[in-house]
């Protein structure tokens, strides 16, 4: 049971890390999109 819990913790850490990176990527995409919209709307 402890081994299963440990592997689950590892998977959870990996998933949370991936979600963090995805959030960062989405943030950069949104930033780029906002800049492009401001640039084209002027």
C-alpha positions, 0 to 999 in steps of 0.5 A, spaced: 500 500 500 505 504 501 508 503 494 502 505 491 501 511 495 509 513 493 508 512 486 501 516 486 505 521 489 510 521 484 505 521 478 501 527 482 508 531 482 509 530 475 502 532 473 502 538 477 509 540 474 506 539 467 500 543 469 504 549 472 508 549 465 502 549 461 499 555 465 506 558 464 505 557 456 498 559 456 500 565 460 505 567 454 500 565 449 495 570 452 500 575 453 502 575 445 495 575 443 494 581 447 500 584 444 498 582 437 491 585 438 493 592 440 498 592 435 493 590 429 487 595 432 491 601 432 
